[in-house]
Amino acid sequence: MSRYKSTFKMSEEIPPHIVKKVLENLARIIREQQEQLSQQAEDLEKSRYCRLTEILLGEYLNVEVSKALEKRKNRDGYHGLIYCDLDGFKAVNDAHGHDEGDRILRNFVKWVKPHIRNSDIPVRFHGDEFGIFFPHTTPEKIEQVAQKIKDFATMKGVHGVTVSIGGVYVSDEQYQLDQLIKAADLTMYRVKHSGKDGYIVEEIPRVA
């Protein structure tokens, strides 16, 4: 054991103005790190949304659906999904350019939003294909929204663009989202093959 006792005292060895400066620098570093983390979180959140239409991108739908169902747990009703495809959209891009195509996509989303609830989740899958997930809803509500979306071609559509819509719903909460998407997509293609510019909304079997 050392025979010498430390006589070091911070208050005696380090001048107060130095201590103050060190503490200020530490506070600044912590503040900058917090701002950086906050910006990273904000950037991550923005990356989940389509820049053009400002709605959720398809690859993040599963996370948002889980949140929505958790908030409304133990409520009766159906879950549903609408899958939309803009008929003739590629021809607009080819003939009139991407700026005009982008305008149509933005207008389409603006048309849809007022007709859905805050709890419903609009999503852009890719290109001119969109979807809406309906947590705890009714078949009638899904059909009403499908009809309103179809009206886009009459009220806002340009260059002959129409909408083919497939809607499905199920009463089983354990139904997998990817199964709903696949079923709605197949239903939408039935509309495509029967002449486009329309919708089908139907129940799909419960999961065994």
C-alpha positions as CSV (number, residue, x, y, z in Angstrom):
1,M,0.0,0.0,0.0
2,S,1.3,3.4,-0.9
3,R,2.7,5.6,1.8
4,Y,1.6,8.7,-0.1
5,K,-1.9,10.2,0.1
6,S,-3.3,11.9,-3.0
7,T,-3.7,15.6,-2.5
8,F,-5.4,16.1,-5.9
9,K,-8.6,18.1,-5.7
10,M,-10.5,19.0,-8.9
11,S,-11.6,22.3,-7.6
12,E,-8.0,23.2,-6.7
13,E,-6.3,21.8,-9.8
14,I,-8.7,22.7,-12.7
15,P,-9.9,26.3,-13.0
16,P,-13.7,26.8,-12.9
17,H,-13.7,28.3,-16.4
18,I,-12.1,25.1,-17.8
19,V,-14.7,22.9,-16.0
20,K,-17.4,25.0,-17.4
21,K,-16.0,24.7,-20.9
22,V,-15.7,21.0,-20.7
23,L,-19.3,20.6,-19.5
24,E,-20.5,22.9,-22.3
25,N,-18.7,20.8,-24.9
26,L,-20.2,17.6,-23.5
27,A,-23.6,19.1,-23.6
28,R,-23.1,20.2,-27.2
29,I,-21.9,16.7,-28.2
30,I,-24.9,15.0,-26.6
31,R,-27.2,17.5,-28.2
32,E,-25.7,16.9,-31.6
33,Q,-26.0,13.2,-31.2
34,Q,-29.6,13.4,-30.2
35,E,-30.3,15.6,-33.3
36,Q,-28.5,13.1,-35.5
37,L,-30.5,10.2,-34.1
38,S,-33.7,12.2,-34.5
39,Q,-32.8,13.0,-38.2
40,Q,-32.0,9.4,-38.9
41,A,-35.3,8.3,-37.5
42,E,-37.1,10.9,-39.6
43,D,-35.3,9.9,-42.7
44,L,-36.1,6.2,-42.0
45,E,-39.8,7.1,-41.6
46,K,-39.8,9.1,-44.9
47,S,-38.2,6.2,-46.7
48,R,-41.3,4.1,-46.0
49,Y,-43.4,6.4,-48.1
50,C,-43.7,7.0,-51.8
51,R,-42.3,10.5,-52.6
52,L,-44.7,11.1,-55.5
53,T,-48.0,10.1,-53.9
54,E,-47.0,10.4,-50.2
55,I,-48.6,7.1,-49.2
56,L,-47.0,3.9,-47.8
57,L,-44.9,1.7,-50.0
58,G,-46.0,-1.8,-50.4
59,E,-43.1,-3.5,-48.7
60,Y,-44.0,-1.8,-45.4
61,L,-47.7,-2.7,-45.4
62,N,-47.3,-5.7,-43.2
63,V,-45.8,-3.6,-40.3
64,E,-48.6,-1.0,-40.5
65,V,-51.3,-3.7,-40.7
66,S,-49.9,-5.3,-37.5
67,K,-50.1,-1.9,-35.7
68,A,-53.7,-1.3,-36.9
69,L,-55.0,-4.7,-35.8
70,E,-53.3,-4.4,-32.4
71,K,-55.0,-1.0,-31.8
72,R,-58.4,-2.4,-32.7
73,K,-58.0,-5.8,-31.1
74,N,-61.1,-7.8,-30.1
75,R,-63.4,-5.7,-32.3
76,D,-65.8,-7.5,-34.5
77,G,-65.9,-7.1,-38.3
78,Y,-64.1,-8.1,-41.4
79,H,-60.6,-7.3,-42.7
80,G,-60.4,-6.4,-46.3
81,L,-58.1,-5.3,-49.1
82,I,-58.6,-3.6,-52.4
83,Y,-56.1,-3.9,-55.2
84,C,-56.3,-1.3,-58.0
85,D,-54.6,-1.1,-61.4
86,L,-54.9,1.9,-63.7
87,D,-56.0,0.7,-67.1
88,G,-54.2,2.3,-70.0
89,F,-51.6,4.1,-67.8
90,K,-48.6,2.8,-69.7
91,A,-49.9,4.3,-72.9
92,V,-50.2,7.7,-71.2
93,N,-46.5,7.5,-70.2
94,D,-45.5,6.5,-73.7
95,A,-47.5,9.1,-75.4
96,H,-47.4,12.1,-73.1
97,G,-44.4,11.5,-70.9
98,H,-43.7,10.7,-67.3
99,D,-44.7,14.1,-66.0
100,E,-48.2,13.6,-67.2
101,G,-48.2,10.1,-65.8
102,D,-47.1,11.3,-62.4
103,R,-49.9,13.9,-62.4
104,I,-52.4,11.2,-62.9
105,L,-51.0,9.1,-60.1
106,R,-51.0,12.0,-57.7
107,N,-54.6,12.9,-58.7
108,F,-55.7,9.3,-58.2
109,V,-54.4,9.1,-54.7
110,K,-55.9,12.5,-53.9
111,W,-59.2,11.2,-55.2
112,V,-59.1,8.1,-53.0
113,K,-58.1,9.6,-49.7
114,P,-61.3,11.4,-48.8
115,H,-63.3,8.2,-49.3
116,I,-61.5,6.1,-46.8
117,R,-61.2,6.2,-43.0
118,N,-58.2,7.4,-41.0
119,S,-57.7,3.8,-39.9
120,D,-57.6,2.4,-43.5
121,I,-54.2,2.1,-45.0
122,P,-53.6,3.2,-48.6
123,V,-50.4,1.8,-50.2
124,R,-48.6,2.0,-53.5
125,F,-47.4,-1.5,-54.5
126,H,-45.5,-0.5,-57.6
127,G,-46.0,1.5,-60.8
128,D,-49.7,2.1,-61.3
129,E,-50.8,-0.5,-58.8
130,F,-52.3,0.5,-55.5
131,G,-54.0,-1.0,-52.5
132,I,-56.1,-0.2,-49.5
133,F,-56.2,-2.3,-46.3
134,F,-59.4,-2.1,-44.3
135,P,-59.1,-3.2,-40.6
136,H,-62.4,-4.1,-39.0
137,T,-64.8,-3.0,-41.6
138,T,-67.9,-4.2,-43.5
139,P,-68.3,-5.7,-47.0
140,E,-70.6,-2.7,-47.7
141,K,-67.9,-0.2,-46.9
142,I,-65.4,-1.9,-49.1
143,E,-67.8,-2.0,-52.0
144,Q,-68.6,1.7,-51.5
145,V,-65.0,2.6,-51.6
146,A,-64.5,0.4,-54.7
147,Q,-67.4,2.3,-56.5
148,K,-65.9,5.7,-55.5
149,I,-62.5,4.6,-56.9
150,K,-64.1,3.5,-60.1
151,D,-65.7,6.9,-60.4
152,F,-62.2,8.4,-60.7
153,A,-62.3,7.5,-64.4
154,T,-65.5,9.5,-64.9
155,M,-64.7,12.4,-62.6
156,K,-61.0,12.9,-62.8
157,G,-59.7,10.5,-65.4
158,V,-57.9,11.7,-68.5
159,H,-56.4,10.2,-71.7
160,G,-58.9,7.3,-71.3
161,V,-57.4,6.0,-68.1
162,T,-59.8,3.8,-66.1
163,V,-59.4,1.6,-63.0
164,S,-59.7,-2.2,-62.5
165,I,-60.4,-3.1,-58.9
166,G,-60.4,-6.3,-57.0
167,G,-61.6,-6.4,-53.4
168,V,-61.7,-9.2,-50.9
169,Y,-62.6,-9.5,-47.2
170,V,-62.4,-12.2,-44.6
171,S,-63.7,-12.5,-41.0
172,D,-60.7,-14.5,-39.8
173,E,-58.1,-12.4,-37.9
174,Q,-55.5,-15.1,-38.5
175,Y,-55.6,-14.6,-42.3
176,Q,-52.2,-13.8,-43.7
177,L,-51.8,-10.5,-45.4
178,D,-49.9,-11.9,-48.3
179,Q,-52.9,-14.2,-48.9
180,L,-55.2,-11.2,-48.9
181,I,-53.0,-9.4,-51.4
182,K,-52.8,-12.4,-53.7
183,A,-56.6,-13.0,-53.6
184,A,-57.3,-9.3,-54.3
185,D,-54.8,-9.2,-57.1
186,L,-56.3,-12.3,-58.7
187,T,-59.8,-10.7,-58.4
188,M,-58.5,-7.5,-60.0
189,Y,-57.3,-9.5,-63.0
190,R,-60.7,-11.1,-63.4
191,V,-62.0,-7.5,-63.8
192,K,-59.2,-6.9,-66.3
193,H,-60.1,-10.0,-68.4
194,S,-63.8,-9.1,-68.4
195,G,-63.3,-5.7,-69.9
196,K,-61.6,-3.5,-67.3
197,D,-63.1,-0.3,-65.8
198,G,-65.0,-2.1,-63.0
199,Y,-64.7,-3.9,-59.7
200,I,-65.4,-7.2,-57.9
201,V,-65.7,-7.4,-54.1
202,E,-66.2,-10.8,-52.6
203,E,-65.5,-12.8,-49.4
204,I,-62.7,-15.4,-49.5
205,P,-62.8,-18.6,-47.5
206,R,-61.7,-18.7,-43.9
207,V,-58.3,-20.1,-43.1
208,A,-58.6,-23.8,-42.2
